[in-house]
Every structure is written in C-alpha cells, then in structure tokens.
Amino acid sequence: MLDVQNIAKTFNAGTVNEKCALNNLSLHLNAGEFCTVIGGNGAGKSTLLNAVAGVWPVDCGNIYIDGKDVTHLPEYKRAKFIGRVFQDPMTGTAASMQIEENLALAMRRGKKRTLRSGITKAEREEYYEKLKTLGLGLESRMTAKVGLLSGGQRQALTLLMASLQQPKLLLLDEHTAALDPATAAKVLELSDRIVQENQLTCLMITHNMSDAIRHGNRLIMMNNGRIILDISGEEKQHLTKSELLEKFAEVAGVQEETDSVLLS
C-alpha cells in the first residue's frame, strides 16, 4: 500500500545549519497495516510523514501509494489518497463552521464541484450516525460551531473526517500530544477502532513509548533519519519499554541517546 524507496531529505544544504533529516530511508507498509513510529527529537519522524504527504519534496528516492508513484505530486493532489490528523487540535477543522458543515467538506474532498448547495437530508442522517459512533454526544450538536468543542472532541471529529472517504493511507501525526492523558487515551481508542473497522493502512507518530507498543501491529524506531528497529508480530505483542530501550541502545550504539527517547 505504501512503498517508500531510498528517500533522502536535507534541510539548509551547504550551510552551517545543514541537517540530514532522512538518510536513504526505505519503508513498505502492506494494506491494513497499522505502524507506529517512535524516536527522539530530530530522528526524522515528522519529516517522513511530511514527505509522504507531499509537504516536503524529497531530494531523491520514490514514494508509491497503492502502486501509484506520487513522488512528484503536490500535496493537494495526494490528498485524495491520504487522510491526516495533526498534533494541534485546531488544525484539520474549520472552527467557524458547524460540525455538519465540516463533515460535508470532508465527504466532498477531491470530488467534482457542482452548483448544488447545502447538505441533503440523507447526508445529515449519515453524519448523525457517524458522529454517534464516537460516543461523545456530538450527534446532538451537529449545528454547533467546531470552535466551541474541546480539544479531544475536535481530534475525534478530525479522525472521523479523515476516514470518511476511507483513504488509502491514514497519517496520525502525534495527534494526542496536546491532550490530557485521559482524553488522549479516548482518542487513541477511537483511532484503533476507526482503523480496524475501515481496514485502513495507518502510520502513526508518537513520542509516548507505551502508546507505540500498545497500539498498532508494527513498530518502527527512527534515529538520525534512518529506521533502526522494525518490530511486528508476536515480538511486538510481548514487547516491554525496557526491552525496547535495550534494543535501541544496542542498535544505535550510543547509550546516552536513550535519554532523548521519551520514557513515558
């Protein structure tokens, strides 16, 4: 489903601030795979997601989504393949618009525009049922402005919007980092359910080691723009934080760098 082949990205090349963010990185995700990504600050996690989404053009290499080469496609053209939820709950929704209007925008993304205006009765009924599955009572507030919602409610709504059209790839970019622990746990539970029910292929960045282990069926760890650990199957199911840290120290070869990986 996702095939990243030998991509590289260097920022500020030729200056004193030169930074190699991605170093000849390759990654393949099968359809329906839920992969969590962890690593210290500057490991290249967000750059990887932004490269896949088309925010940053890569210096070399290729990116394929569902067999289509999207390497040189701009971000807006990749949007029809990708759903994304950002770290900031304020991103991904239109605060001044109603909940149902936000859902309508998400449902019509990438589709041909017509002169028809408004939301039909059938669409409104569908949005009601979709919101009901979130268990947050938003189905009874469909005409409320999104800006009035809490951070957790907005992230849950953004998750729903990102998955409405069942994208080829769902990108979760530290989407619980700005939430309190209880709300973060609820949003992660929703993430699991939405991915499983829609059989989505998902790539989720997190700084929380426990979340990286607990969620998804595959875990990769990045360091200095490379993937240094790739764990799946039974090994991931029985993995502990201490074992993951030991593996990181062994592969990275620098014990003190374990301090830069969140021990939460």
C-alpha positions as CSV (number, residue, x, y, z in Angstrom):
1,M,0.0,0.0,0.0
2,L,2.8,2.4,1.0
3,D,6.2,1.9,-0.6
4,V,9.0,4.4,0.3
5,Q,12.1,3.7,-1.6
6,N,15.5,5.2,-0.7
7,I,14.3,8.7,0.1
8,A,16.6,11.4,1.4
9,K,15.9,15.0,2.6
10,T,18.5,17.5,3.7
11,F,17.4,21.0,5.0
12,N,19.7,24.0,4.6
13,A,22.1,22.2,2.5
14,G,25.6,23.8,2.2
15,T,25.1,26.0,5.2
16,V,26.2,25.7,8.9
17,N,22.6,24.7,9.7
18,E,22.6,21.7,7.3
19,K,20.5,18.9,8.7
20,C,20.1,15.5,7.1
21,A,16.5,14.6,8.1
22,L,16.1,11.5,6.0
23,N,19.0,9.3,5.1
24,N,18.3,6.8,2.3
25,L,15.2,5.6,4.1
26,S,13.0,2.8,2.8
27,L,9.7,1.5,4.2
28,H,7.0,-0.8,3.0
29,L,3.5,-1.0,4.6
30,N,1.1,-3.7,3.5
31,A,-2.6,-2.9,3.1
32,G,-4.3,-2.8,6.6
33,E,-1.1,-2.5,8.5
34,F,-1.1,-0.1,11.5
35,C,2.5,1.1,12.1
36,T,3.6,3.3,15.0
37,V,6.7,5.4,14.6
38,I,8.9,6.5,17.6
39,G,12.2,8.1,18.0
40,G,14.0,11.1,19.7
41,N,13.7,14.7,18.6
42,G,15.3,15.2,15.2
43,A,15.1,11.5,14.4
44,G,13.1,12.3,11.2
45,K,9.6,11.1,12.2
46,S,7.7,14.2,11.1
47,T,9.9,14.7,8.0
48,L,8.9,11.2,6.9
49,L,5.2,11.9,7.3
50,N,5.6,15.2,5.6
51,A,7.5,13.6,2.7
52,V,4.7,11.0,2.3
53,A,2.0,13.7,2.4
54,G,3.8,15.9,-0.1
55,V,4.6,18.8,2.3
56,W,8.3,18.4,1.6
57,P,9.7,17.3,-1.8
58,V,12.4,14.6,-1.3
59,D,15.9,15.1,-2.6
60,C,15.9,11.6,-4.1
61,G,14.1,8.3,-4.0
62,N,10.5,7.4,-4.8
63,I,7.1,7.2,-2.9
64,Y,4.3,5.0,-4.0
65,I,0.8,4.8,-2.6
66,D,-1.3,1.9,-3.7
67,G,1.0,1.3,-6.6
68,K,0.9,4.9,-7.9
69,D,4.1,7.0,-8.0
70,V,3.3,10.2,-6.0
71,T,6.9,11.3,-5.6
72,H,6.4,14.5,-7.7
73,L,2.7,15.1,-6.9
74,P,2.0,18.3,-4.9
75,E,0.3,17.9,-1.5
76,Y,-3.2,18.8,-2.7
77,K,-3.1,16.1,-5.4
78,R,-2.0,13.5,-2.9
79,A,-4.9,14.5,-0.6
80,K,-7.3,12.1,-2.4
81,F,-5.2,9.2,-1.3
82,I,-4.4,10.4,2.3
83,G,-6.3,11.2,5.5
84,R,-4.3,13.1,8.1
85,V,-4.7,14.2,11.7
86,F,-2.3,16.7,13.1
87,Q,-0.9,17.3,16.6
88,D,-2.7,20.6,17.0
89,P,-6.5,20.1,17.6
90,M,-7.1,23.5,15.9
91,T,-5.7,22.1,12.6
92,G,-7.8,19.9,10.3
93,T,-11.2,21.6,11.0
94,A,-12.8,24.9,10.3
95,A,-13.6,26.5,13.6
96,S,-16.1,29.0,12.4
97,M,-18.2,26.3,10.6
98,Q,-20.7,23.9,12.0
99,I,-19.9,20.2,12.8
100,E,-22.1,19.0,9.9
101,E,-20.5,21.6,7.5
102,N,-17.1,20.3,8.4
103,L,-18.2,16.7,7.7
104,A,-19.7,17.8,4.4
105,L,-16.4,19.4,3.3
106,A,-14.5,16.2,4.2
107,M,-17.0,14.0,2.4
108,R,-16.8,16.1,-0.8
109,R,-13.0,16.5,-0.8
110,G,-11.5,15.6,-4.1
111,K,-14.9,15.3,-5.8
112,K,-16.1,17.4,-8.7
113,R,-17.8,20.6,-7.6
114,T,-21.4,21.2,-8.6
115,L,-23.9,24.1,-8.3
116,R,-25.8,22.1,-5.7
117,S,-25.6,23.8,-2.3
118,G,-26.4,22.8,1.3
119,I,-26.5,19.4,3.0
120,T,-29.1,16.9,2.0
121,K,-31.4,15.1,4.4
122,A,-29.7,11.8,3.6
123,E,-26.2,13.3,4.2
124,R,-27.4,14.8,7.5
125,E,-28.7,11.4,8.6
126,E,-25.4,9.7,7.6
127,Y,-23.4,12.3,9.6
128,Y,-25.6,11.7,12.6
129,E,-24.9,8.0,12.6
130,K,-21.2,8.5,12.1
131,L,-21.0,11.0,14.9
132,K,-23.0,8.7,17.2
133,T,-20.2,6.1,16.9
134,L,-17.8,8.5,18.6
135,G,-19.8,8.3,21.8
136,L,-19.2,11.9,22.6
137,G,-22.8,13.2,22.1
138,L,-21.7,15.3,19.0
139,E,-24.6,13.9,17.0
140,S,-27.0,16.1,19.0
141,R,-24.8,19.2,18.4
142,M,-24.4,19.0,14.6
143,T,-25.2,22.7,14.1
144,A,-22.7,23.8,16.8
145,K,-19.6,25.7,15.7
146,V,-16.5,23.4,15.8
147,G,-14.6,26.2,17.6
148,L,-16.8,25.6,20.7
149,L,-15.6,22.0,21.0
150,S,-12.9,20.8,23.4
151,G,-9.5,19.6,22.0
152,G,-10.4,16.0,22.4
153,Q,-13.8,16.4,20.7
154,R,-12.1,18.2,17.8
155,Q,-9.5,15.5,17.4
156,A,-12.2,12.8,17.4
157,L,-14.1,14.8,14.8
158,T,-10.9,15.2,12.7
159,L,-10.3,11.5,12.9
160,L,-13.8,10.9,11.6
161,M,-13.4,13.4,8.8
162,A,-10.0,11.9,7.8
163,S,-11.5,8.5,7.5
164,L,-14.9,9.3,5.9
165,Q,-13.7,8.5,2.4
166,Q,-11.7,5.5,3.5
167,P,-8.3,6.9,2.3
168,K,-5.6,4.6,1.0
169,L,-3.4,5.8,3.9
170,L,-4.1,7.4,7.3
171,L,-1.4,9.6,8.8
172,L,-1.6,10.4,12.5
173,D,1.0,13.0,13.4
174,E,1.3,13.0,17.2
175,H,-2.4,13.5,17.3
176,T,-2.7,13.1,21.1
177,A,0.3,15.0,22.1
178,A,-1.7,18.2,23.0
179,L,-4.3,16.3,25.0
180,D,-4.5,15.4,28.7
181,P,-3.8,11.7,29.4
182,A,-7.5,10.6,29.8
183,T,-8.6,12.4,26.6
184,A,-5.5,11.1,24.8
185,A,-6.4,7.5,25.8
186,K,-10.0,8.0,24.5
187,V,-8.8,9.4,21.1
188,L,-6.3,6.5,20.7
189,E,-9.1,4.1,21.4
190,L,-11.2,5.7,18.7
191,S,-8.2,5.6,16.4
192,D,-7.8,1.9,16.9
193,R,-11.5,1.3,16.2
194,I,-11.7,3.5,13.1
195,V,-8.6,1.9,11.6
196,Q,-9.8,-1.6,12.3
197,E,-13.4,-1.1,11.2
198,N,-12.4,0.6,8.0
199,Q,-9.4,-1.7,7.5
200,L,-7.2,1.3,6.9
201,T,-3.4,1.4,6.4
202,C,-2.1,3.7,9.1
203,L,1.2,5.4,10.0
204,M,1.2,7.0,13.5
205,I,3.9,9.1,15.0
206,T,4.1,9.2,18.8
207,H,6.5,10.3,21.5
208,N,4.9,8.0,24.0
209,M,6.7,4.7,24.1
210,S,3.8,2.9,25.8
211,D,1.4,4.1,23.1
212,A,3.8,3.0,20.4
213,I,3.9,-0.5,21.9
214,R,0.3,-0.8,22.8
215,H,-1.2,0.4,19.5
216,G,-0.9,-1.0,16.0
217,N,0.6,-4.3,14.8
218,R,4.0,-2.9,13.8
219,L,6.5,-0.6,15.4
220,I,9.5,1.2,13.8
221,M,12.1,3.3,15.6
222,M,14.0,6.1,13.9
223,N,17.3,7.7,14.6
224,N,19.3,10.2,12.5
225,G,16.9,9.9,9.6
226,R,17.0,6.1,9.4
227,I,14.9,3.2,10.6
228,I,17.0,1.3,13.1
229,L,14.3,-1.0,14.5
230,D,11.3,-2.7,12.9
231,I,9.2,-4.9,15.1
232,S,6.0,-6.7,14.4
233,G,4.0,-9.9,15.1
234,E,4.4,-11.7,18.4
235,E,7.6,-9.8,19.2
236,K,5.7,-6.5,19.3
237,Q,2.8,-8.0,21.3
238,H,5.1,-9.0,24.1
239,L,7.4,-6.1,23.9
240,T,8.1,-4.0,27.1
241,K,9.5,-0.5,27.4
242,S,12.7,-1.7,28.9
243,E,13.2,-4.2,26.1
244,L,12.6,-1.5,23.5
245,L,15.2,0.8,25.2
246,E,17.7,-2.1,25.3
247,K,17.2,-2.8,21.6
248,F,17.6,0.9,20.8
249,A,20.8,1.2,22.7
250,E,22.1,-1.9,21.1
251,V,21.3,-0.8,17.5
252,A,22.1,2.9,17.9
253,G,25.3,2.1,19.8
254,V,25.0,5.2,21.9
255,Q,23.7,4.6,25.4
256,E,23.2,8.2,26.3
257,E,20.9,8.7,23.3
258,T,18.2,6.7,25.1
259,D,17.6,9.7,27.2
260,S,16.2,11.5,24.1
261,V,13.5,8.9,23.6
262,L,10.5,9.6,25.8
263,L,10.3,7.2,28.7
264,S,6.6,7.9,29.3
